[in-house]
Amino acid sequence: MAIGGLAGVLVGVSAAAYWAIAVVAAVGALLSGFEHTDGWDAADRGFLSGLIYGTALLLAHELAGTQAKASLGSVPALLAVVTTLAGMLLAAAGGQLARARRAGAAAGPSGAPAQRL
């Protein structure tokens, strides 16, 4: 919620700062997926995280009362929908990458299943 609030304040200060925070949030969403067993579990987390990020961004921007330096779209409330979907997809991708990484590690270097001693 804090990073969404920060983005909401920064959107009224600098477009570059707003986009930099958005990139940090996107990387965070992708990396959060690595904490889950697969993409489906991670998608749930990303959905809620994206919703909170977008809502906090809009609320903080409204409370700051500044003019947006970056476009929030013609209907700013839809930004929360966009951030929800983006968070869900990025976290799901991270979950799938983590699952593939674990499967590759379990297969061993030759592609055959690793033997346990």
C-alpha positions as CSV (number, residue, x, y, z in Angstrom):
1,M,0.0,0.0,0.0
2,A,2.9,2.3,0.7
3,I,4.4,2.1,-2.8
4,G,1.0,2.9,-4.3
5,G,0.6,5.9,-2.0
6,L,4.1,7.0,-3.0
7,A,3.2,6.7,-6.7
8,G,0.0,8.7,-6.1
9,V,2.0,11.6,-4.6
10,L,4.8,11.4,-7.2
11,V,2.4,11.4,-10.1
12,G,1.6,15.0,-9.2
13,V,5.4,15.9,-8.9
14,S,7.2,14.2,-11.8
15,A,6.2,11.8,-14.6
16,A,9.7,10.2,-14.5
17,A,9.5,9.6,-10.7
18,Y,6.0,8.1,-11.1
19,W,7.1,5.7,-13.9
20,A,10.2,4.8,-11.9
21,I,8.0,3.7,-8.9
22,A,5.7,1.9,-11.3
23,V,8.7,-0.1,-12.6
24,V,9.8,-0.9,-9.0
25,A,6.2,-2.1,-8.3
26,A,6.2,-4.2,-11.5
27,V,9.5,-5.9,-10.6
28,G,8.2,-6.5,-7.1
29,A,5.0,-8.1,-8.5
30,L,7.1,-10.4,-10.7
31,L,9.5,-11.4,-7.9
32,S,6.6,-12.0,-5.4
33,G,5.5,-14.9,-7.6
34,F,8.7,-16.7,-6.8
35,E,7.4,-17.3,-3.2
36,H,4.5,-19.5,-4.5
37,T,4.3,-23.0,-5.8
38,D,3.0,-22.1,-9.2
39,G,1.4,-19.3,-11.2
40,W,-2.1,-19.8,-9.9
41,D,-1.2,-19.2,-6.3
42,A,0.9,-16.2,-7.3
43,A,-2.0,-14.8,-9.4
44,D,-4.2,-14.5,-6.3
45,R,-1.5,-12.5,-4.5
46,G,-0.9,-10.3,-7.6
47,F,-4.6,-9.6,-8.0
48,L,-5.0,-8.3,-4.5
49,S,-1.6,-6.5,-4.5
50,G,-2.4,-4.8,-7.8
51,L,-5.8,-3.7,-6.6
52,I,-4.3,-2.2,-3.4
53,Y,-1.5,-0.5,-5.4
54,G,-3.9,1.1,-7.8
55,T,-6.5,2.2,-5.2
56,A,-3.8,3.6,-2.9
57,L,-2.3,5.5,-5.9
58,L,-5.6,7.1,-6.8
59,L,-6.5,7.9,-3.2
60,A,-3.0,9.5,-2.5
61,H,-3.2,11.5,-5.7
62,E,-6.6,12.8,-4.8
63,L,-5.5,13.7,-1.2
64,A,-2.4,15.4,-2.5
65,G,-4.7,17.6,-4.7
66,T,-2.0,18.0,-7.5
67,Q,-2.3,18.0,-11.2
68,A,-1.1,14.7,-12.7
69,K,2.2,15.0,-14.6
70,A,1.5,11.6,-16.2
71,S,-1.7,10.4,-17.8
72,L,-4.0,8.4,-15.5
73,G,-6.3,7.8,-18.5
74,S,-9.6,9.3,-19.4
75,V,-11.3,7.5,-16.5
76,P,-8.8,7.4,-13.7
77,A,-10.8,4.9,-11.7
78,L,-10.0,2.3,-14.4
79,L,-6.4,2.6,-13.4
80,A,-7.1,0.4,-10.4
81,V,-8.5,-2.3,-12.9
82,V,-5.3,-2.0,-15.0
83,T,-3.0,-2.3,-12.0
84,T,-5.0,-5.3,-10.7
85,L,-4.7,-7.1,-14.0
86,A,-1.0,-6.2,-14.4
87,G,-0.2,-7.3,-10.8
88,M,-2.0,-10.6,-11.3
89,L,-0.2,-11.4,-14.6
90,L,3.2,-10.4,-13.4
91,A,2.9,-12.4,-10.2
92,A,1.6,-15.4,-12.1
93,A,4.6,-15.1,-14.5
94,G,6.9,-15.1,-11.5
95,G,5.2,-18.2,-10.1
96,Q,5.5,-20.0,-13.4
97,L,9.2,-19.1,-13.7
98,A,9.8,-20.3,-10.1
99,R,8.0,-23.6,-10.8
100,A,10.0,-24.1,-14.0
101,R,13.2,-23.3,-12.1
102,R,12.4,-25.8,-9.4
103,A,11.5,-28.5,-11.9
104,G,14.8,-27.9,-13.8
105,A,16.8,-28.1,-10.5
106,A,15.0,-31.4,-9.6
107,A,15.8,-32.9,-13.0
108,G,19.5,-32.4,-12.6
109,P,22.1,-31.2,-15.1
110,S,21.5,-34.0,-17.7
111,G,17.7,-33.6,-17.7
112,A,17.2,-36.9,-15.9
113,P,15.6,-36.9,-12.5
114,A,18.2,-36.3,-9.8
115,Q,18.9,-39.4,-7.6
116,R,18.5,-39.0,-3.9
117,L,21.2,-40.5,-1.7
